[in-house]
Amino acid sequence: MEGSKNVQERPLLLTFLPGGMTMSYYCGVVAALYDLFEISNIMTFGASIGCCPAFALLTGMSVENMMRQTVELLLVLKTRRFGPFFMPRNIAEEVLRKCTNPWAKRTGEIWFGLTKIPSFTFEAINLNKAIGIGVSPIDLFAASICVPPFFTRPHVVGKLGSYVDGGVGQFTNFLWDMVKSFLFCSKKRVKTVSAGLGRASETGCRGEVVISPCYFLPGDITPSKSQRLKLQDHLFSMSWEQNSSQFQLGYDNIVSAKDFLVQNGLHLKEDCADNKMQYLADYDRIWKSSMDLVAPELTFRILSILMFFVSWLDYFLAMIYSLFYYLTSRTS
């Protein structure tokens, strides 16, 4: 009994997986978590863009500031001569300082998933401990969005070494898991839970809930096949229609998983609210006051045209993914 009580007192680990340009999806996820649950006794882990909700939840960052952070980053891509290519190393600092305090007080432990260079191994770095040895949170954020080939070289994170986007290491782990699933004829859909911090017990947590915006990199809470975000959303989500639909999807996914989250230890607020439409109105105002007022550079226009061909690639990848699991189930 005493041991069981001690386990229940441990924090719950919320893991946010990579998703490319799905910042708005995670804005919706955080908004719904704020509306429905008491944000207490949790630990967070984020890789790539998943670092944003991981940081926001445990620093009390407002949903509006998350929206502003998203728009500020998209503005950079829209207005730079080279678009997302040859990005400056200080871009993370510029965006963060406009929207939040990177040194904000934290109410729990936050982990950043990064890819170590040159070994390309996936590492989980504890933000609190990293700060304790002189590492800046800005450097961890900068490394988390340092995606080859958009940045010309890895980001140096203080004494810890050189890193790039954690999605690189996590994706290679996922591919290896898929290969093993195929070789050993497993019927189970490959999940990326093991590609994060590992088992929850290794972090001292009582359990782990994995949230992923990508249907092809599934977690415990993931868009369904009929709702899934397209490849265009992950690579070039630059329109209001894409971002507003992402926000709604993230919000709705959390609402649909409410009972599951309660079973895993989150506590519902006594005064649960549904502020989705108000959030969308605020997001629309922020978007129109910035993104709609700026003329795009030539690179942005060219990439917009190329997205037509990416839409065909999306269908091709979906077919390959479905075929893989069909063959796996047939051979088991």
SEPAGU-410241 format. One record per residue (C-alpha): residue number from 1; x, y, z. Coordinates in Angstrom, 2 decimals. Layout:
! SEPAGU-410241
@resi->NUM; X->X; Y->Y; Z->Z
...
! end
This chain:
! SEPAGU-410241
@resi->1; X->0.00; Y->0.00; Z->0.00
@resi->2; X->2.74; Y->2.42; Z->0.94
@resi->3; X->4.67; Y->1.65; Z->-2.25
@resi->4; X->1.56; Y->2.18; Z->-4.37
@resi->5; X->0.93; Y->5.52; Z->-2.67
@resi->6; X->4.47; Y->6.66; Z->-3.37
@resi->7; X->4.10; Y->5.78; Z->-7.05
@resi->8; X->0.89; Y->7.82; Z->-7.32
@resi->9; X->2.66; Y->10.82; Z->-5.81
@resi->10; X->5.25; Y->10.82; Z->-8.59
@resi->11; X->4.78; Y->13.24; Z->-11.49
@resi->12; X->3.20; Y->12.27; Z->-14.81
@resi->13; X->5.46; Y->12.61; Z->-17.85
@resi->14; X->3.90; Y->14.46; Z->-20.82
@resi->15; X->5.94; Y->13.87; Z->-23.97
@resi->16; X->5.54; Y->16.07; Z->-27.07
@resi->17; X->6.93; Y->14.57; Z->-30.26
@resi->18; X->8.36; Y->16.34; Z->-33.34
@resi->19; X->5.99; Y->17.52; Z->-36.04
@resi->20; X->7.70; Y->19.97; Z->-38.34
@resi->21; X->5.69; Y->23.18; Z->-38.76
@resi->22; X->2.87; Y->22.16; Z->-36.44
@resi->23; X->3.29; Y->24.87; Z->-33.83
@resi->24; X->-0.40; Y->25.76; Z->-34.09
@resi->25; X->-1.39; Y->22.17; Z->-33.32
@resi->26; X->0.55; Y->22.38; Z->-30.07
@resi->27; X->-0.97; Y->25.79; Z->-29.31
@resi->28; X->-4.35; Y->24.02; Z->-29.41
@resi->29; X->-3.07; Y->21.19; Z->-27.23
@resi->30; X->-1.80; Y->23.57; Z->-24.54
@resi->31; X->-4.98; Y->25.67; Z->-24.71
@resi->32; X->-7.14; Y->22.60; Z->-24.06
@resi->33; X->-4.89; Y->21.39; Z->-21.23
@resi->34; X->-5.17; Y->24.83; Z->-19.61
@resi->35; X->-8.97; Y->24.83; Z->-19.99
@resi->36; X->-9.56; Y->21.33; Z->-18.63
@resi->37; X->-6.84; Y->20.34; Z->-16.21
@resi->38; X->-4.87; Y->21.43; Z->-13.18
@resi->39; X->-1.30; Y->21.77; Z->-14.43
@resi->40; X->0.48; Y->20.31; Z->-11.43
@resi->41; X->2.70; Y->17.36; Z->-10.56
@resi->42; X->3.82; Y->16.82; Z->-14.14
@resi->43; X->7.14; Y->16.61; Z->-15.95
@resi->44; X->7.46; Y->17.47; Z->-19.64
@resi->45; X->9.64; Y->16.32; Z->-22.48
@resi->46; X->9.76; Y->17.81; Z->-25.97
@resi->47; X->11.73; Y->17.13; Z->-29.13
@resi->48; X->11.97; Y->19.58; Z->-32.02
@resi->49; X->8.84; Y->21.76; Z->-32.07
@resi->50; X->7.58; Y->19.71; Z->-29.11
@resi->51; X->9.95; Y->21.76; Z->-26.93
@resi->52; X->7.53; Y->24.69; Z->-27.19
@resi->53; X->4.56; Y->23.07; Z->-25.37
@resi->54; X->6.94; Y->21.31; Z->-22.98
@resi->55; X->8.36; Y->24.69; Z->-21.94
@resi->56; X->5.05; Y->26.57; Z->-22.05
@resi->57; X->3.15; Y->24.25; Z->-19.70
@resi->58; X->5.66; Y->24.41; Z->-16.87
@resi->59; X->6.41; Y->28.13; Z->-17.12
@resi->60; X->2.79; Y->29.30; Z->-17.35
@resi->61; X->3.29; Y->30.77; Z->-20.82
@resi->62; X->-0.04; Y->32.10; Z->-22.09
@resi->63; X->-1.74; Y->30.66; Z->-25.17
@resi->64; X->-1.68; Y->34.13; Z->-26.73
@resi->65; X->2.09; Y->34.33; Z->-26.33
@resi->66; X->2.43; Y->30.87; Z->-27.88
@resi->67; X->0.42; Y->32.16; Z->-30.84
@resi->68; X->2.63; Y->35.23; Z->-31.10
@resi->69; X->5.72; Y->33.03; Z->-30.96
@resi->70; X->4.35; Y->30.92; Z->-33.82
@resi->71; X->3.55; Y->33.97; Z->-35.94
@resi->72; X->6.94; Y->35.56; Z->-35.26
@resi->73; X->8.73; Y->32.43; Z->-36.46
@resi->74; X->6.56; Y->32.17; Z->-39.58
@resi->75; X->7.17; Y->35.84; Z->-40.31
@resi->76; X->10.90; Y->35.17; Z->-40.43
@resi->77; X->10.37; Y->32.47; Z->-43.06
@resi->78; X->8.06; Y->34.70; Z->-45.08
@resi->79; X->10.22; Y->37.82; Z->-45.13
@resi->80; X->13.79; Y->36.50; Z->-45.40
@resi->81; X->15.40; Y->36.59; Z->-48.83
@resi->82; X->16.44; Y->32.94; Z->-48.49
@resi->83; X->13.29; Y->31.85; Z->-46.67
@resi->84; X->14.01; Y->28.91; Z->-44.32
@resi->85; X->17.50; Y->28.34; Z->-45.76
@resi->86; X->20.76; Y->29.64; Z->-44.24
@resi->87; X->18.96; Y->30.68; Z->-41.08
@resi->88; X->20.87; Y->32.97; Z->-38.67
@resi->89; X->22.03; Y->31.39; Z->-35.43
@resi->90; X->20.33; Y->34.03; Z->-33.28
@resi->91; X->16.84; Y->33.48; Z->-34.68
@resi->92; X->15.63; Y->31.55; Z->-31.59
@resi->93; X->16.76; Y->34.31; Z->-29.24
@resi->94; X->15.03; Y->37.01; Z->-31.30
@resi->95; X->11.73; Y->35.14; Z->-31.40
@resi->96; X->11.78; Y->34.03; Z->-27.76
@resi->97; X->12.54; Y->37.41; Z->-26.29
@resi->98; X->9.57; Y->38.95; Z->-28.13
@resi->99; X->7.09; Y->36.44; Z->-26.73
@resi->100; X->8.29; Y->34.98; Z->-23.44
@resi->101; X->10.96; Y->34.93; Z->-20.78
@resi->102; X->13.39; Y->32.05; Z->-21.49
@resi->103; X->14.46; Y->32.22; Z->-17.83
@resi->104; X->10.89; Y->32.06; Z->-16.47
@resi->105; X->10.30; Y->30.19; Z->-13.23
@resi->106; X->9.61; Y->26.52; Z->-13.82
@resi->107; X->7.07; Y->24.50; Z->-11.81
@resi->108; X->8.53; Y->21.13; Z->-12.77
@resi->109; X->11.30; Y->19.41; Z->-14.67
@resi->110; X->11.53; Y->20.07; Z->-18.41
@resi->111; X->13.49; Y->17.83; Z->-20.78
@resi->112; X->14.71; Y->18.77; Z->-24.27
@resi->113; X->15.31; Y->15.98; Z->-26.80
@resi->114; X->18.26; Y->16.82; Z->-29.05
@resi->115; X->20.45; Y->15.00; Z->-31.58
@resi->116; X->24.13; Y->14.91; Z->-30.66
@resi->117; X->26.64; Y->15.72; Z->-33.40
@resi->118; X->28.66; Y->14.03; Z->-34.89
@resi->119; X->27.34; Y->10.73; Z->-33.47
@resi->120; X->23.68; Y->11.50; Z->-34.41
@resi->121; X->22.53; Y->9.88; Z->-31.17
@resi->122; X->19.36; Y->11.06; Z->-29.47
@resi->123; X->19.88; Y->12.64; Z->-26.04
@resi->124; X->17.44; Y->13.90; Z->-23.41
@resi->125; X->18.73; Y->16.99; Z->-21.60
@resi->126; X->17.23; Y->18.18; Z->-18.32
@resi->127; X->16.72; Y->21.95; Z->-18.59
@resi->128; X->17.01; Y->22.57; Z->-14.85
@resi->129; X->20.29; Y->20.68; Z->-14.59
@resi->130; X->21.65; Y->22.28; Z->-17.77
@resi->131; X->20.98; Y->25.75; Z->-16.38
@resi->132; X->22.77; Y->24.68; Z->-13.21
@resi->133; X->26.01; Y->24.19; Z->-15.17
@resi->134; X->25.70; Y->27.49; Z->-17.03
@resi->135; X->23.75; Y->26.47; Z->-20.17
@resi->136; X->21.31; Y->29.07; Z->-21.52
@resi->137; X->17.71; Y->27.95; Z->-22.23
@resi->138; X->18.01; Y->29.95; Z->-25.46
@resi->139; X->20.77; Y->27.61; Z->-26.67
@resi->140; X->18.57; Y->24.58; Z->-26.00
@resi->141; X->15.70; Y->26.14; Z->-27.96
@resi->142; X->18.08; Y->27.12; Z->-30.77
@resi->143; X->19.38; Y->23.55; Z->-31.00
@resi->144; X->15.84; Y->22.15; Z->-30.96
@resi->145; X->14.97; Y->24.00; Z->-34.20
@resi->146; X->18.40; Y->23.58; Z->-35.82
@resi->147; X->17.19; Y->21.47; Z->-38.73
@resi->148; X->19.67; Y->20.42; Z->-41.41
@resi->149; X->19.93; Y->21.80; Z->-44.10
@resi->150; X->18.17; Y->25.01; Z->-43.02
@resi->151; X->21.05; Y->25.79; Z->-40.69
@resi->152; X->24.59; Y->25.54; Z->-42.04
@resi->153; X->26.12; Y->24.01; Z->-38.90
@resi->154; X->25.08; Y->22.45; Z->-35.56
@resi->155; X->24.30; Y->24.64; Z->-32.57
@resi->156; X->26.78; Y->24.61; Z->-29.70
@resi->157; X->25.00; Y->24.17; Z->-26.35
@resi->158; X->27.52; Y->25.40; Z->-23.80
@resi->159; X->29.59; Y->22.67; Z->-22.18
@resi->160; X->27.30; Y->19.93; Z->-23.51
@resi->161; X->28.56; Y->19.99; Z->-27.10
@resi->162; X->27.04; Y->20.39; Z->-30.56
@resi->163; X->23.44; Y->19.46; Z->-31.34
@resi->164; X->20.74; Y->19.64; Z->-34.01
@resi->165; X->16.97; Y->19.19; Z->-34.00
@resi->166; X->15.90; Y->16.24; Z->-31.82
@resi->167; X->13.51; Y->15.09; Z->-34.52
@resi->168; X->16.50; Y->13.89; Z->-36.56
@resi->169; X->17.58; Y->11.36; Z->-33.93
@resi->170; X->14.03; Y->10.44; Z->-32.98
@resi->171; X->13.04; Y->9.79; Z->-36.60
@resi->172; X->16.01; Y->7.46; Z->-37.16
@resi->173; X->15.00; Y->5.56; Z->-34.01
@resi->174; X->11.46; Y->5.29; Z->-35.35
@resi->175; X->12.65; Y->3.93; Z->-38.71
@resi->176; X->14.75; Y->1.33; Z->-36.91
@resi->177; X->11.71; Y->0.32; Z->-34.81
@resi->178; X->9.68; Y->-0.09; Z->-38.01
@resi->179; X->12.38; Y->-2.29; Z->-39.54
@resi->180; X->12.45; Y->-4.48; Z->-36.44
@resi->181; X->8.65; Y->-4.67; Z->-36.46
@resi->182; X->8.72; Y->-5.84; Z->-40.07
@resi->183; X->11.52; Y->-8.39; Z->-39.51
@resi->184; X->9.84; Y->-9.87; Z->-36.44
@resi->185; X->6.36; Y->-9.70; Z->-38.02
@resi->186; X->4.79; Y->-7.60; Z->-35.27
@resi->187; X->1.12; Y->-6.69; Z->-35.70
@resi->188; X->1.38; Y->-3.71; Z->-33.39
@resi->189; X->1.54; Y->-0.23; Z->-34.87
@resi->190; X->4.98; Y->1.15; Z->-34.12
@resi->191; X->4.89; Y->3.89; Z->-31.50
@resi->192; X->7.60; Y->6.39; Z->-30.74
@resi->193; X->7.22; Y->6.25; Z->-26.96
@resi->194; X->10.50; Y->4.39; Z->-26.56
@resi->195; X->12.30; Y->6.98; Z->-28.69
@resi->196; X->11.82; Y->9.68; Z->-26.07
@resi->197; X->13.13; Y->9.45; Z->-22.53
@resi->198; X->12.55; Y->5.73; Z->-22.46
@resi->199; X->10.41; Y->4.18; Z->-19.76
@resi->200; X->8.74; Y->6.57; Z->-17.36
@resi->201; X->10.36; Y->4.76; Z->-14.43
@resi->202; X->13.77; Y->5.91; Z->-15.61
@resi->203; X->12.75; Y->9.53; Z->-15.01
@resi->204; X->11.05; Y->8.84; Z->-11.71
@resi->205; X->7.56; Y->9.35; Z->-13.18
@resi->206; X->4.52; Y->7.21; Z->-12.48
@resi->207; X->3.60; Y->7.04; Z->-16.17
@resi->208; X->3.99; Y->8.65; Z->-19.57
@resi->209; X->1.51; Y->10.14; Z->-22.04
@resi->210; X->2.87; Y->10.79; Z->-25.52
@resi->211; X->1.30; Y->13.46; Z->-27.74
@resi->212; X->2.14; Y->13.60; Z->-31.43
@resi->213; X->0.77; Y->15.82; Z->-34.22
@resi->214; X->1.90; Y->13.33; Z->-36.86
@resi->215; X->-0.23; Y->10.29; Z->-37.72
@resi->216; X->2.84; Y->8.51; Z->-39.11
@resi->217; X->4.77; Y->9.00; Z->-35.83
@resi->218; X->2.01; Y->7.95; Z->-33.45
@resi->219; X->1.78; Y->8.55; Z->-29.72
@resi->220; X->-0.99; Y->7.96; Z->-27.18
@resi->221; X->-2.80; Y->11.08; Z->-28.43
@resi->222; X->-2.50; Y->11.51; Z->-32.20
@resi->223; X->-4.79; Y->12.70; Z->-35.01
@resi->224; X->-6.78; Y->9.84; Z->-36.52
@resi->225; X->-6.26; Y->8.69; Z->-40.09
@resi->226; X->-9.26; Y->10.71; Z->-41.29
@resi->227; X->-8.05; Y->13.83; Z->-39.43
@resi->228; X->-4.35; Y->13.50; Z->-40.11
@resi->229; X->-2.26; Y->16.52; Z->-40.98
@resi->230; X->-0.90; Y->16.46; Z->-44.53
@resi->231; X->2.75; Y->16.63; Z->-45.48
@resi->232; X->2.20; Y->20.27; Z->-46.45
@resi->233; X->1.23; Y->21.02; Z->-42.83
@resi->234; X->4.48; Y->19.54; Z->-41.56
@resi->235; X->6.73; Y->21.17; Z->-44.17
@resi->236; X->5.13; Y->24.50; Z->-45.07
@resi->237; X->2.21; Y->25.51; Z->-42.87
@resi->238; X->2.11; Y->29.19; Z->-43.79
@resi->239; X->-1.58; Y->29.99; Z->-44.40
@resi->240; X->-4.23; Y->31.01; Z->-41.88
@resi->241; X->-6.44; Y->28.11; Z->-43.01
@resi->242; X->-3.72; Y->25.58; Z->-42.19
@resi->243; X->-2.85; Y->27.08; Z->-38.82
@resi->244; X->-6.42; Y->27.61; Z->-37.64
@resi->245; X->-7.34; Y->24.01; Z->-38.54
@resi->246; X->-4.21; Y->22.76; Z->-36.77
@resi->247; X->-5.19; Y->24.66; Z->-33.63
@resi->248; X->-8.70; Y->23.22; Z->-33.66
@resi->249; X->-7.37; Y->19.70; Z->-34.22
@resi->250; X->-4.94; Y->19.94; Z->-31.31
@resi->251; X->-7.64; Y->21.31; Z->-29.02
@resi->252; X->-10.17; Y->18.65; Z->-30.06
@resi->253; X->-7.65; Y->15.82; Z->-29.67
@resi->254; X->-7.12; Y->16.74; Z->-26.01
@resi->255; X->-10.86; Y->17.11; Z->-25.37
@resi->256; X->-11.46; Y->13.65; Z->-26.92
@resi->257; X->-8.70; Y->12.18; Z->-24.72
@resi->258; X->-10.01; Y->13.77; Z->-21.51
@resi->259; X->-11.00; Y->10.49; Z->-19.85
@resi->260; X->-7.72; Y->8.86; Z->-20.89
@resi->261; X->-5.73; Y->11.71; Z->-19.33
@resi->262; X->-7.76; Y->11.50; Z->-16.12
@resi->263; X->-7.08; Y->7.76; Z->-15.93
@resi->264; X->-3.37; Y->8.53; Z->-16.24
@resi->265; X->-3.41; Y->10.96; Z->-13.33
@resi->266; X->-4.28; Y->14.46; Z->-14.55
@resi->267; X->-6.88; Y->16.25; Z->-12.41
@resi->268; X->-9.84; Y->18.03; Z->-13.97
@resi->269; X->-10.54; Y->21.61; Z->-12.96
@resi->270; X->-13.72; Y->22.23; Z->-11.02
@resi->271; X->-14.61; Y->24.96; Z->-13.51
@resi->272; X->-13.69; Y->23.34; Z->-16.83
@resi->273; X->-14.20; Y->25.67; Z->-19.78
@resi->274; X->-14.32; Y->25.47; Z->-23.56
@resi->275; X->-12.65; Y->28.64; Z->-24.82
@resi->276; X->-11.72; Y->27.29; Z->-28.26
@resi->277; X->-13.70; Y->29.85; Z->-30.24
@resi->278; X->-12.32; Y->32.73; Z->-28.19
@resi->279; X->-8.78; Y->31.43; Z->-28.72
@resi->280; X->-9.42; Y->31.24; Z->-32.46
@resi->281; X->-10.71; Y->34.80; Z->-32.50
@resi->282; X->-7.56; Y->35.94; Z->-30.69
@resi->283; X->-5.35; Y->33.96; Z->-33.07
@resi->284; X->-7.13; Y->35.44; Z->-36.08
@resi->285; X->-6.51; Y->38.95; Z->-34.73
@resi->286; X->-2.81; Y->38.26; Z->-34.13
@resi->287; X->-2.42; Y->36.70; Z->-37.57
@resi->288; X->-4.12; Y->39.51; Z->-39.46
@resi->289; X->-2.16; Y->42.19; Z->-37.60
@resi->290; X->1.18; Y->40.70; Z->-38.67
@resi->291; X->1.28; Y->37.92; Z->-41.27
@resi->292; X->-1.33; Y->39.44; Z->-43.59
@resi->293; X->0.40; Y->42.82; Z->-43.61
@resi->294; X->3.76; Y->41.58; Z->-44.87
@resi->295; X->4.63; Y->40.98; Z->-48.52
@resi->296; X->6.35; Y->37.63; Z->-49.12
@resi->297; X->9.83; Y->37.34; Z->-50.59
@resi->298; X->10.48; Y->35.48; Z->-53.86
@resi->299; X->11.74; Y->32.35; Z->-52.09
@resi->300; X->8.47; Y->32.12; Z->-50.19
@resi->301; X->6.48; Y->32.38; Z->-53.42
@resi->302; X->8.55; Y->29.63; Z->-55.07
@resi->303; X->8.12; Y->27.31; Z->-52.09
@resi->304; X->4.37; Y->27.96; Z->-52.14
@resi->305; X->4.23; Y->26.77; Z->-55.74
@resi->306; X->6.28; Y->23.66; Z->-54.93
@resi->307; X->3.73; Y->22.64; Z->-52.28
@resi->308; X->1.45; Y->21.53; Z->-55.12
@resi->309; X->3.92; Y->18.73; Z->-55.89
@resi->310; X->4.32; Y->17.96; Z->-52.17
@resi->311; X->0.59; Y->17.21; Z->-52.04
@resi->312; X->1.17; Y->14.34; Z->-54.47
@resi->313; X->4.09; Y->13.12; Z->-52.40
@resi->314; X->1.78; Y->13.07; Z->-49.38
@resi->315; X->-0.53; Y->10.57; Z->-51.09
@resi->316; X->2.46; Y->8.46; Z->-52.11
@resi->317; X->3.83; Y->8.30; Z->-48.55
@resi->318; X->0.39; Y->7.43; Z->-47.18
@resi->319; X->0.19; Y->4.52; Z->-49.62
@resi->320; X->3.66; Y->3.27; Z->-48.64
@resi->321; X->2.78; Y->3.51; Z->-44.95
@resi->322; X->-0.49; Y->1.58; Z->-45.41
@resi->323; X->1.24; Y->-1.05; Z->-47.54
@resi->324; X->3.91; Y->-1.59; Z->-44.90
@resi->325; X->1.38; Y->-2.37; Z->-42.17
@resi->326; X->-0.68; Y->-4.52; Z->-44.51
@resi->327; X->2.36; Y->-6.66; Z->-45.32
@resi->328; X->3.32; Y->-6.82; Z->-41.65
@resi->329; X->-0.12; Y->-8.07; Z->-40.63
@resi->330; X->-0.21; Y->-10.62; Z->-43.49
@resi->331; X->3.14; Y->-12.15; Z->-42.54
@resi->332; X->2.37; Y->-12.44; Z->-38.81
! end
